[in-house]
Amino acid sequence: MREPDRLADLKRAMELLTDAVEQLPDSCRDLAGNALLNIAAEAVAHDVGCVEAGRIFSRLGDFLGQGHRPPSSSALPLSGFDA
């Protein structure tokens, strides 16, 4: 059985989501980011629990607060914010 390559799978999921957002009607496209954030927050909270999800989103807030822009082609490097 194949060992999952989580980073490759994540990149593929992001590509598919990017393509799907581009196919949305203009009236919905502006809301896509918020919709995806809501879906992601729910999924993360379900996967790791609300407390850990809060920590993850806090690191994301730190990342964004420092002026970094999330790449659309790779995973966010949040591990540097764990210290």
C-alpha positions in Angstrom: 0.0 0.0 0.0 1.3 3.5 -0.9 2.5 5.7 1.9 0.6 9.0 1.7 2.6 12.0 0.6 0.7 14.6 2.6 2.5 17.6 1.1 1.9 16.4 -2.5 -1.8 15.7 -1.6 -2.1 19.1 -0.1 -0.7 20.8 -3.2 -3.1 18.8 -5.4 -6.0 19.8 -3.2 -5.0 23.5 -3.4 -4.8 23.2 -7.2 -8.2 21.7 -7.4 -9.7 24.3 -5.1 -8.0 27.2 -7.0 -9.5 25.8 -10.2 -12.9 25.4 -8.6 -12.9 29.0 -7.3 -12.1 30.3 -10.7 -15.2 28.5 -12.1 -17.5 30.2 -9.6 -19.8 33.0 -10.8 -18.4 36.5 -10.2 -21.1 37.2 -7.6 -19.8 34.3 -5.5 -16.1 34.5 -6.2 -15.5 37.3 -3.8 -17.0 35.2 -1.0 -14.9 32.1 -1.8 -12.0 33.0 0.6 -14.3 33.4 3.5 -16.2 30.2 2.6 -13.0 28.2 2.4 -11.7 29.7 5.7 -15.0 28.6 7.4 -14.7 25.1 5.9 -11.0 24.8 6.9 -11.6 26.1 10.4 -14.4 23.5 10.9 -12.2 20.7 9.5 -9.2 21.6 11.6 -11.3 21.8 14.8 -12.8 18.5 14.0 -9.4 16.9 13.3 -7.4 18.2 16.2 -10.0 19.7 18.6 -10.9 23.3 19.3 -7.9 24.1 21.6 -5.3 22.9 19.2 -7.1 24.5 16.3 -7.0 27.8 18.2 -3.2 27.4 18.5 -2.9 26.6 14.8 -4.9 29.7 13.9 -3.0 31.8 16.4 0.2 30.8 14.6 -1.5 31.7 11.3 -2.4 35.1 12.8 1.2 35.7 13.8 2.4 34.7 10.3 -0.1 37.1 8.6 0.5 39.8 11.2 4.2 39.9 10.3 3.2 40.8 6.7 3.8 37.3 5.3 1.5 36.3 2.4 0.4 32.7 2.3 1.6 30.9 -0.9 -1.1 29.4 -3.0 1.3 26.7 -4.3 2.7 25.2 -1.1 2.0 24.7 2.6 2.4 27.5 5.1 5.6 27.3 7.2 3.8 27.7 10.5 6.3 25.5 12.5 8.6 28.4 13.0 5.9 30.1 15.1 5.9 27.2 17.6 8.7 28.6 19.8 
